[in-house]
Amino acid sequence: MASAYAACERLARTHYENFPVASWLLPRGTRQHVAAVYAFARIADDFADAGDRPDAERQRLLDDWDVRLQACVAGDPRGRLAMDQAPDAEPLHDQVFLALGQTIRQCRLPVPLFEDLLSAFRQDVTTSRYQTWADLLDYCRRSANPVGRLVLRIAGYDDPDLDRVSDCVCSALQLTNFWQDLEHDWRRGRLYVPADDRALCEANETDLDARVMTPAWQNVLERVASRTRTMFADGRPVCDGVRGALRFELRLTWLGGMRILERLAEARYDLFAARPTLGAVDAAPIVWRALNWKRAAER
């Protein structure tokens, strides 16, 4: 079991994203459970996105991952029930489900949250455009929000109010990543800016082919970024609703997401000029704001 958790933590350290993944700020006992959840989601996300597999193959891999999830919940320590002939089984996958099954039982994690994640990954295979903001939020509800809720459960919190504000932050982080990675996603054939907003601002996809950030595209990105900023504000109380190191971890995560939005605005959303990222220059002000949380809120 220790080896299985160590494998999950190694995977988490090499694929850090926006969520509090295996952070040194989290207690050791909490960190290994977060890493197990992350490893499950990271590998499934790679099934949906990475490489050049046919869509049918991606869906099969995700279906197999679901079978292994249900098997580990049912008591098979490595989630191998009905998987004996699986050609894609790897030792790492066995380790992930060995750790995940223990985490689900020990932390009493709701299995539907994992099923929501798999539902979102399946949608990644079939959907490359979103018509409305509500459609996009429904995707975030399944692709991002479960992770926040699982982190809360692992930390010992089961509170509908905390879930609600956590959802706001997780969706906002996911949306921020969409705006930050617009050029990268476009090269892969995906566009997350809703069609309704693009039509309202008269932003045309052909401009993206030409790598031109027109005023229309700047307007539509400003529009969706403003909504995202509001979601961050609505979710801010989650950072005060938890205790200990997790509180500081969530503050850093929240501030990091907001800083990316600031950088997008400063660049006038010209993502073809440069992809906004956080660097060493951002570390000191973000830590200062985290340590002076109430004062920073008044800015």
N, C-alpha and C positions, 0 to 999 in steps of 0.2 A: 504493500500500500504506500509506503514512504517513497519507493521508487516511482510509482505511478504519479503521485502528487508532484514529485520533483520534475518529471517529464512535462507536466502541464505548466509548471512555473517557468521552465526553460522556454517553452513555446510562447508564453505570455510576454516574457522579457524581450523576445526577438520580434514581436509584432505589436508593440504598444500602439494604442489608438486613443480615443477621447475619454474612455471610461477609466475609473480607478482600478487599473489592472495590476495585481501583484505589487502594489506600491509598497515601498519600505515604510510608509507612514501607517500602514494597516498592521494590526497585531498578527503575529505569525499564524495563529490558528485560523484567522479570518482570511489571510492572504491565500492559503492553499486552496480554500474552497472557491474563492473568486477566480483563481487560476484554472480550476477544473471547469467551471462554467464557461470561462473565456475560451479554453481549448476546444470544448464542444462546439461553440459558436464559430470560432476561427476556422476550423477545418470544414465545417458545413458551408461557411461563406466562400471558402476557396473552391469547394465543389461547384458552387453556383457561378463563380466569377473567373477563377484562375484558369490559365491554359487555353487550349483550343478544342476542348471536347465538344462533340455535338450536343445539342440541347437535350435530346432523349437520354444521352448518357449522364448528363448533369442531374436530370430528374431522377434517374434510377439510383444514382449515388445518394441523393437526398432521401429517397424512399428507404434505402438500406439504412441510412443513418437514423431514421425514425424507428425502424424495426429494432435497431440496437438500443435506442433510448428506451423503448417499451420493454425490451428484454431485461435491461439492467434494473429498471424499476420493478419488474416482476421477480427479481431475485437472482438472475444470472449475473455473476460479478463482472463479467467482461462484455455483457450485452451481445453474446454470440448465439443466442437462441435463433434458429432458422437461418443462421448465417454461415453454417459450416462450409458451404461451397462458394462463399463470397470471394471472388478473385481479387478484390481490392483491399481485403483486410490487411492491415499492417500492425506491427507490434505497438507503435505509438497509439493507434486507435484502441487497442485492447487496454492500454494504460489509461487513456482518457476515460473510457467507460468504467474501468475499475475505480478510478478516483471519483468520477461523477456519481456513480451509484451510491458510494459512501457519503458524498456531500448531500445528495438529495435526501437520504435517510436521516443523516445526523442533523441537518438544518431544516428538515421538513419543508423542502422547496416544492412549490406547486408545479406539477408536470405540465399543465397547460401553457405556462410561460415558455417552456422549451419548445412546445408545439407551435406557439406563435412565431418564434424565431424561424423555425423550419418553414412555416407558411410564407414568411417574408422572403426567405432565400429562394423558395420555389418561384415566387413572383418575380424575382430578379431575372430568372431564366426566360420568362414569357413577356415581361412588360418593360418597355423602354421609354414610354411617355406617360404623363399624367394630365388628365383633363382639368381637374379642379384642385384647389387647395385642400379640400376635404379628402380627396382621393390620396393626396400625398401624405396627409396626416394619418390616414388609416394605415398606410405603409409604415410610417414611423411608429405607430402604435404597436406594430408587431416586430419591427426590425430593431428598434432602439429601446423602447420603454421596458420590455421584459428584463433587460440587463440591470437597469436601475432598481427595479423591484426585487430582483434576485439578490443584488448587493445588500439592499435593506434587510431582506430576510436573513441572509447570512450573518449580518451584524446584529440580529436579534430584534428587528423592528417589523411589526405587522400592524400598520396603522393606515386606514384609507386616506386620511388627509396627507400623510407623508407620501403615499403612493401617487396621489394626484399631483403634488408639486414636483416629485421626482420625474413623473411623466413629462411635465413641461420642460424640464432641463434636458432630459434625454432626447426628446424630439428636437429641441433647439440645437443641441449638439449635432444631431444627425443632419438637420437642415443646413447648419453652418458648414458642415463638411461638403454638402452638395454644392453650395455657392462657391466654396473655396476650390473645389475640384471640377468646376464646370467644363473647363477645357479638356481635362483628362477624360471625363465621362463622355464628352462629345466625341472624342476620338474613338471611343469604344461603342459609339452608336446610342448612347443614353442621354436623356435630357430630363432633368427633374423640375425645371421651372414649369409650373402648370400652364397648359395651353390657354386657359381663360385669361391669365395675367399677361401672357405674351400677346394675345389678340388685343387686349385693352391698350397696351403700350405700343402696339404695332411693331413688335420685335420679331424679325424674320430669321428662320433657321439658316437661310442662305448666307447671312452675314457671319455666322459662326464658321461656315465652310471657308469663308474668305479671311478668317481670323481678324475680323473688324469689330471692335467694341463700340457700336454706334450709340448715340444718345438714347435711342429707344431701348437698347439692351441695358444701358446704365440705369434708365428709369425703372425697368422691370426688376432688375436686381436690387435696386434701392427699395422697391416696394416689398419684395419678399424678405429682404434683410430686416426691414422695419418690423414686420410681423414676427420674425425670429427673435429680434431683440425684446419684443413684448413678452414672448414666451419665456425667455430667460428671466425677465423681471417677475413674471408670475410664479416661476419655479424657485426663486431665490430662497424662500423660507425653508426649503429642504436642508440648506446648509446650516440652519439654526435649529433644526428639529432633531439632529443627531448629536451624539456626545463624542468626546475624546478625539483621537487622531482622525477618525472618519470625517469629523466636522471640518478639519483643516484641509483634508484631501478634497472634499467636495467644494470647498471654497476655491481652491486652486483650479479645479476642473471648470467651475462656473466662470471664474475670471479669465481663464485661458480661452474659453469659447467666446466670451464677450470681446476679448482683445483681437481675435481673428476678425470679428465683425468690424471693429474699429479700423483695422488695417485695410479691409475691403473698402470701407468708406473713404479712407485717406487716399487710396489708389483710384478712386472714382470707378471702382469695379472693373478696372481694365485687367482682366485675368490673363489676357494674351501678353501683357508686358511682363508680369511676374505673378507667381502663385504666392499669396500671402501665407506666411508661416510664422511660428514663434521661434525666436532665437535667444541667444544669451542676453541681448539687450532688453528683452522683455522679462527676464527672470526676476530682477530686483523689484520693479514696480508691481509685478503680480504678487510676489511674496509680501511686499509692504502692504498692499491692499488686503491680502488675506489676514495679516496680523492686525490691521486697523480696519476691521470689517465694517463696523458701524460708521466710522468716519468716511470710508470709501463709498458707502451707500448714499451719503449726502452730496456726493460730487455730481 
